[in-house]
Amino acid sequence: MSFKLQAVQEIDQGRIPNYEVCRKYGIQSRSTIIGWLRKK
């Protein structure tokens, strides 16, 4: 869970865009991150 929160926080704080978060954390799809953002 903390992994997801950290990724979402980086996007929310404007540090890095979605596609960079995918690359940094090895997430296969941007839609995964979009889903996390919607649930927060």
N, C-alpha and C positions, 0 to 999 in steps of 0.2 A: 504494500500500500504506500509506503513512504517513497518508493521509486516513482509511482504515478504522481504523487503530490509534488515531488521535486521537479518532474518534467513539466507539469502544468504551471507551477510557480515561475519557472524560467520563461515560459511563454507570456504569462500574465504580466510579468515585470518588464517585458520588452527586451530581455537579454538576447534571445535568439528566436528566429522564426520556427514554425512547425517542422519544416523539412530538415532543419539543422538538429532539432530535438530527435527526430527519427534516426538520423545518422549517428548522433552522439550516443543514444541509448540502444541502438540496434532494433528499433521498432520497425516492423515490416511495412506498415501502412499509415499514411497520415489520417485516415479515417478512424483509426484507433485513438489517436490523440484528440481528434475532434469530438469523439464520444466522451472521452474523459473530461474535456472542457465543458461539455453540455451538462454533465452530471454534477459538477462542482457546486 
